Amino acid sequence: MTIKPVTLTGERLSCIRDDRVLFKELNFTLPEGQVLLLEGKNGSGKTSLLRILCGFREADAGRVLWCGEEIDDSRYYADMAYVGHLDGIKKELTVLENLNVSLALGRPGRYSIFDALEKVHLAGYDDVPAQSLSAGQKRRLSLARLLITHNQLWILDEPFTSLDKAGIALIESLMREHCAAGGMIVLTSHHDIDLHDALVQRIYLS
Amino acid sequence: MTLTRAFLAIIRRDLVLAFRRRAEMINPLLFFILVITLFPLGIGAQPNLLQAIAPGVIWVAALLAAMLSLDGMFRSDFDDGSLEQMLLSPHPASLLVLAKVIAHWLVTGLPLLLVAPLLAVFLGLPSHALGVLLLTLLLGTPVLSLIGAIGVALTVGLRRGGMILSLLVLPLYVPVLIFAGNAVQMAASGLPVDAQISILTSMLLLALVLAPWPTAAALKMSIH
C-alpha cells in the first residue's frame, strides 16, 4: 500500500448565490504544513468557500478532495476541525463540560484538556459557566477545541475576531506550531497574519 | 468504543442542559397537566362523560405537549453552532441525532408518564385501564419525539417555522393517537388490546430505525 501525501485540493470550484457568481473555476492545492489564506471584501464568498470545504454546502461546480479522494468518501471528517462565526459553545455548560463534549465527539489529540486550557490562557476557568466568559475568552475556548481533538486540517473563519493583541499573537503561535507539526490551515482573516511567507498561499476573492 | 462514548456524551450533555434550563423544560409538562385538569371544570359534574372521554383527552394532551416541546430539540444547538460541530464529527450523524432524540424524550416524554396515572384517576379512568394507558404512553411518546425530530430538523433553519412544523408533524401523529386512544378505551371496557399494542410497538421500532436518517439529512440541509 502506498501512502498518499496529505493534501486538500479544490478542483474548479464555483459558487453561485442568488444569480451572483461569487467565484468560479477556483483551483488550489494545500500540502502538509501550509496555510491557505482567503482574502477579499465582505460578501466576496470567503465564508461560502469555507462552508463548501466543510461539506455544509455543495459547490455549484467542481469538487473538494482530501488526499485525492472526495471528502465524503475519505476520512476527512476525522482529520479536520472547524471554528466558524458561531463558536459552538453551550453557554449553560462550564468550560470543562464544553470541552468534554467536543472531546467525546472527536478523537483525543495532542493536548489534554487542562494543557489546552493552559495554552489558550484559560487555566483555572474550567468550572466557570461559558456564559460568564468574555467574547475573547469564548473565542479562545472554541480554539482550544482544536488542540484537544486529533485533527490535521484546521478551517478557521475569522479566528481573530474579538481577540486582543496578546490573543492574536497567541493564536498565531499556535498556528505556527500546528504547521510545524505537519498540520494545515485554511482561514479567512481581515488581520494580517504573522506567518512566514513561504508557508502561506493566498487566494484573493473579488 | 468511541461511538458509544460520543452517544452517551450527547445524552449526558442534553440532560445537564435541560436541568440547567428547567424552567423551560417544565413547560410541556405543565401544559399537559393544565389541559387535563381543565376538562372536568369545563364539562361539569358528569362522571360518566368524563370517564368516556378520558383516554382521548389524555392522549390529545400528550400529543400537544409533545408538539410544544419539539422546537427546543435542535433550536439552541442550531443557534450557537453546536449543531455544525456535531455534524462535522466523524461519527454517523444519524446516531448522534438519535442520542439527542432520546435525551429529549427523557426530558419531555418520560415526565408525562409519571403524572399520567394521577390525571387518569382524576378523570375517573377505571384502574384496570391504567396499565394499558402507561404502556401506550411508553410506546407512543418516543414515536412522537422521533417523528417530530424530522419535522424540527426540516424547519429549524426557518425563522418562523412553528406553524409549518405543526402542519408537517400533526398528520403523522394521528396514527399514534388513533391506536393509543383506542387501546386505552378498549382496556377501560375490559376488552383485549393486544392488536393495538403490537401496532404501537411496531411503530416505535420502525420509527427508531428509520427516523434518525431523514432527521440527520434534514439537519445537514438546514445548516446550509
Interface residues (C-beta under 8 A of the other chain):
Chain A: R51 C54 G55 F56 R57 R75 Y77 A78 M80 A81 Y82 G84 H85 L86 D87 G88 I89 K90 K91 E92 L93 E97 N100 V101 S102 A104 L105 G106 R107 R145
Chain B: T2 R5 A6 L8 A9 I10 R13 V16 L17 R20 R21 S76 D79 D80 G81 S82 E84 Q85 M86 L87 L88 S89 P90 H91 L96 K220 I223 H224
